[in-house]
Amino acid sequence: RLASGVSTAYGIPLYTDISQLRANSIISYDTGTKAGHTAYVEAVGNDYYVISHCGSGKKWHGISIVPKTQSVGSARVVGFVCMDDLIAKEQ
């Protein structure tokens, strides 16, 4: 999954608790398929978050407002990394 790979490659935290989600994060979902799904977190509200995402790098799914839960339909949040952690580490 992309988020865990970024965490390992750059030495930044991999968060798994959705209550810690922040904007400017890359979030990975387990969809029951080998590939899973990855999205960019644009904004976070009290009970929702906003993602932009595409499929297989070919199909733009657009912007979605997602309930702030550990699972969304059949997709389960695997983890996420916040790019602000990477910026702070590089400074």
C-alpha positions in Angstrom: 0.0 0.0 0.0 1.2 3.5 -0.9 0.9 5.1 2.6 3.0 2.4 4.3 5.6 2.6 1.5 5.9 6.3 1.9 6.2 5.9 5.7 9.0 3.4 5.3 10.9 5.2 2.5 10.8 8.7 4.2 10.8 7.7 7.9 7.6 9.5 8.7 4.7 8.1 10.9 2.1 5.8 9.4 -1.2 6.6 11.2 -4.0 4.0 11.4 -6.5 5.8 13.6 -8.9 7.8 11.4 -9.5 10.3 14.3 -5.9 11.5 13.6 -6.5 12.3 10.0 -5.3 15.6 8.7 -5.5 17.5 5.4 -2.5 17.1 3.1 -2.3 13.3 3.8 -2.1 10.3 1.5 -4.6 7.7 2.6 -4.7 4.0 1.7 -7.8 1.7 1.7 -8.1 -2.1 1.6 -10.8 -2.8 -0.9 -10.5 -6.5 -0.9 -8.4 -6.5 -4.1 -4.7 -6.8 -4.5 -4.3 -3.1 -5.4 -6.5 -1.4 -2.8 -7.2 2.3 -3.3 -5.2 5.4 -2.5 -6.4 9.0 -2.3 -5.2 12.5 -1.4 -6.9 14.2 1.6 -7.9 17.7 0.7 -9.7 18.7 3.9 -10.9 17.3 7.2 -14.1 18.2 9.1 -15.5 16.9 12.4 -17.3 13.9 10.9 -16.1 13.8 7.3 -13.1 14.3 5.1 -12.7 15.3 1.4 -10.5 13.3 -1.0 -9.4 13.6 -4.6 -8.8 10.3 -6.2 -8.4 8.4 -9.5 -8.3 4.7 -10.4 -5.3 2.9 -11.8 -3.9 6.3 -12.8 -6.3 6.4 -15.7 -9.8 7.3 -14.5 -10.5 10.5 -12.5 -13.0 9.8 -9.8 -13.1 13.5 -8.7 -13.6 14.9 -5.3 -15.6 12.9 -2.7 -16.9 13.8 0.7 -16.3 10.7 2.9 -17.7 9.9 6.4 -14.9 10.0 9.0 -15.1 6.3 9.8 -12.6 3.5 9.8 -14.5 1.8 7.0 -16.4 3.2 4.0 -18.7 0.7 2.4 -16.5 -2.3 1.7 -13.2 -0.3 1.9 -11.3 -0.2 5.2 -8.7 2.5 6.0 -5.3 0.8 6.2 -3.4 3.9 7.1 -2.3 7.3 6.1 0.8 9.6 6.1 0.7 13.3 6.4 2.9 15.3 4.0 3.3 18.0 6.7 5.3 15.4 8.7 7.7 15.0 5.7 8.0 18.8 5.3 8.8 19.2 9.0 11.4 16.4 8.8 13.2 18.0 5.9 13.5 21.4 7.6 
